[in-house]
């Protein structure tokens, strides 16, 4: 009987250890990019009101202190889980990233500024096109972006699907969820937490 309880205790301990380490294991290879820059991965959705808080309160500081100085590699993984229209925004974001990468963060900011009720479908192609038109790029690039995100099985469609699959594979079920150098930011609304993790891995 003692052996049985000992075995059950060991199993319970192993399960607890596995559960606690799952977050770290999922992102153990996300510490740096190919150039050795610290990776920041944010999982979110343009329709997520909590993600908008990060965009409004954290991103300006993060951009000024680290992104603009080329100290980190920032990636927004669009979970596109808050409605059928979420995927439109994700595809458009990837089209901008692929065709005019320097304009991506401006596009992300513009999309969050347009945010409506998460319960309603507000991300339309018309709204997205208007945000693309605001970007500081030439008309040919704008047309390429619009064509790509509206074309089935284009690069942006595949990238958007890959984002959804990545969030599922990594068991991300909350937005926003942020990782810095493979470590989860416990409170994504507190900028000090970002600074501590970045400085820790510099």
C-alpha positions in Angstrom: 0.0 0.0 0.0 2.9 2.3 0.9 4.4 1.6 -2.6 1.1 2.5 -4.2 0.9 5.9 -2.4 4.6 6.5 -3.2 4.0 5.9 -6.9 0.9 8.1 -6.9 2.8 10.9 -5.2 5.7 10.7 -7.7 3.2 10.8 -10.6 1.5 13.9 -9.1 4.8 15.6 -8.6 5.9 14.9 -12.2 2.6 16.3 -13.5 3.0 19.4 -11.4 6.6 19.9 -12.6 5.5 19.4 -16.2 2.6 21.9 -15.9 4.8 24.5 -14.3 7.6 24.2 -16.9 5.3 24.0 -20.0 5.4 27.8 -20.6 9.2 27.9 -20.5 9.6 24.8 -22.6 7.2 26.1 -25.3 9.4 29.2 -25.8 12.8 27.9 -24.9 14.0 28.5 -28.6 12.5 32.0 -28.7 15.3 33.8 -26.8 17.1 35.5 -29.7 16.7 36.0 -33.4 19.4 35.0 -36.0 21.2 38.3 -35.4 21.4 37.8 -31.6 18.7 40.3 -30.7 16.4 39.6 -27.8 13.1 38.4 -29.0 9.8 39.9 -27.8 6.7 38.0 -28.9 3.3 39.4 -28.2 0.2 37.2 -28.8 -2.9 39.3 -29.4 -5.7 40.3 -31.6 -6.5 43.8 -33.0 -10.0 43.4 -31.5 -8.7 42.7 -28.0 -9.3 45.7 -25.7 -6.7 44.4 -23.3 -4.2 44.3 -26.1 -5.0 47.9 -26.9 -3.9 48.8 -23.4 -0.5 47.3 -24.2 -0.4 49.1 -27.5 -1.3 52.5 -25.9 0.7 52.3 -22.7 3.6 50.0 -23.4 4.4 50.1 -27.1 5.4 53.8 -27.2 8.0 53.3 -24.5 9.2 49.9 -25.8 9.5 51.4 -29.3 11.5 54.5 -28.1 13.8 52.6 -25.7 14.4 49.4 -27.6 12.7 48.8 -31.0 13.8 52.1 -32.6 17.4 51.6 -31.3 17.4 48.1 -32.9 18.1 46.4 -29.6 15.2 43.9 -29.8 13.2 41.9 -32.3 9.5 42.5 -31.8 6.9 40.2 -33.2 3.1 40.4 -33.0 1.5 37.0 -33.4 -2.1 37.7 -34.3 -4.3 35.0 -32.7 -7.3 36.2 -34.7 -9.7 34.5 -32.3 -12.3 37.2 -31.6 -14.4 36.8 -34.7 -14.3 36.1 -38.4 -13.2 39.6 -39.1 -10.1 39.2 -36.9 -8.4 37.2 -39.7 -8.8 40.1 -42.1 -6.7 42.3 -39.8 -4.1 39.6 -39.4 -3.8 39.1 -43.1 -3.5 42.8 -43.7 -0.8 43.1 -41.0 1.2 40.4 -42.6 0.9 41.9 -46.0 2.3 45.2 -44.6 5.0 43.3 -42.8 6.1 41.5 -46.1 5.8 44.5 -48.5 6.6 47.5 -46.3 8.1 46.1 -43.0 9.2 49.5 -41.7 5.6 50.6 -41.7 4.2 47.6 -39.8 4.2 49.1 -36.3 2.4 52.2 -37.7 -0.2 49.9 -39.2 -0.6 48.0 -35.9 -1.1 51.3 -34.1 -3.7 52.5 -36.6 -5.6 49.3 -36.3 -5.8 49.5 -32.5 -6.9 53.1 -32.8 -9.9 52.0 -34.9 -10.9 49.4 -32.4 -14.7 48.9 -31.9 -16.8 46.6 -29.9 -15.1 43.1 -29.8 -18.6 41.5 -29.9 -19.2 43.1 -33.4 -17.5 42.7 -36.7 -15.8 46.0 -37.3 -12.6 45.0 -39.2 -13.8 45.4 -42.8 -11.7 45.5 -46.0 -12.8 49.1 -46.4 -11.6 50.1 -42.9 -8.3 48.2 -43.5 -7.7 49.9 -46.8 -8.2 53.3 -45.2 -5.4 52.5 -42.7 -3.1 51.3 -45.5 -3.7 54.6 -47.3 -2.4 56.5 -44.2 1.0 54.7 -44.4 4.0 56.6 -45.6 4.7 54.5 -48.6 4.1 55.0 -52.4 0.8 54.1 -54.1 2.3 51.0 -55.8 3.2 49.5 -52.4 -0.2 50.3 -51.0 -1.9 48.5 -54.0 0.4 45.5 -53.5 -0.6 45.2 -49.9 -4.3 45.5 -50.6 -4.1 42.9 -53.3 -2.1 40.5 -51.2 -4.3 40.5 -48.1 -7.4 40.0 -50.2 -6.0 37.2 -52.4 -6.8 33.7 -51.2 -3.7 31.5 -50.4 -1.4 34.5 -50.7 1.7 34.9 -48.5 -0.3 37.0 -46.0 -3.1 34.4 -45.8 -0.6 31.6 -45.1 1.3 33.8 -42.5 -2.0 34.6 -40.7 -2.9 30.9 -40.6 0.6 30.2 -39.2 0.0 32.7 -36.4 -3.2 30.9 -35.4 -1.4 27.6 -35.4 1.5 28.9 -33.4 -0.8 30.2 -30.7 -2.5 26.9 -30.5 0.8 24.9 -30.6 2.2 27.0 -27.7 -1.1 26.7 -25.8 -1.7 30.4 -25.7 -5.2 31.0 -24.5 -5.0 34.5 -23.1 -4.5 37.8 -24.9 -2.3 39.7 -24.5 0.4 37.2 -23.6 4.0 38.4 -24.0 7.3 36.6 -23.9 10.8 38.2 -23.7 13.7 36.0 -24.5 11.6 32.9 -23.9 10.3 34.1 -20.5 6.7 35.1 -19.9 5.9 38.6 -18.8 3.8 38.1 -15.8 2.0 41.5 -15.9 2.1 42.8 -19.5 0.6 46.1 -18.4 3.6 47.1 -16.3 6.5 48.5 -18.3 9.0 47.8 -15.6 8.5 44.1 -16.2 9.6 44.5 -19.8 12.7 46.5 -18.8 13.7 43.9 -16.2 13.5 41.0 -18.6 15.3 42.8 -21.4 18.1 44.0 -19.1 18.4 40.6 -17.6 19.1 39.1 -21.1 21.2 41.9 -22.6 
